[in-house]
Amino acid sequence: MSEYRLEPWEEGDQPLLERLLGDPAMTEHLGGPEPPDKIAERYQRYLNAQPGVVEMFKVVDESGVGVGSVGYWERDDADLGKVFETGWAVLPEFQGRGIATTATAQVIVVLKAQQKHRYLYAFPSEDNHPSNAICRKLGFELVGLTEYEYPKDSGNVMRCNDWRLDLFAD
């Protein structure tokens, strides 16, 4: 079985992000592909990550080939204050191998070690069965159904499952 690890985004990685966010098949559960200028802006944000606040990683295989992305970011919750949120994507030819589960588990380890915020949230579309299965496998609790705008300020509102993981639990 192949091993997958997280690495910071680097110069030259933008084509991977373009495949992850610019392809209609990859963004079916996210409201469709992002335009090239928005992907370029996002890529610059990924290059300028602020560990402990927002950090996006590329997921690479043992030979260093980029197969996906995963990360976390801080957000304000009306009831809980600051929390973390996570999201992931894996290229179609690598899906179904547990890569997103493995990568997200690695992010959880990073966040548990920080002991900064108690909760990590994920908001997969209610009809994105593989992403909802990842949340279940990793011990997230289903809080309920919610509406979520993605990308932020896009006007694209999705119906999502609201999953929460207690980072302070054993």
HELIX and SHEET records of a PDB file:
HELIX    1   1 GLN A   14  LEU A   21  1                                   8    
HELIX    2   2 GLU A   28  LEU A   30  5                                   3    
HELIX    3   3 PRO A   36  LEU A   47  1                                  12    
HELIX    4   4 PRO A   92  PHE A   94  5                                   3    
HELIX    5   5 ILE A   99  GLN A  114  1                                  16    
HELIX    6   6 HIS A  129  LYS A  137  1                                   9    
SHEET    1   A 7 ARG A   5  PRO A   8  0                                        
SHEET    2   A 7 VAL A  54  VAL A  60 -1                                        
SHEET    3   A 7 GLY A  66  ASP A  77 -1                                        
SHEET    4   A 7 GLY A  81  VAL A  90 -1                                        
SHEET    5   A 7 TYR A 119  ALA A 122  1                                        
SHEET    6   A 7 VAL A 157  ASP A 166 -1                                        
SHEET    7   A 7 GLU A 141  GLU A 149 -1                                        
END                                                                             
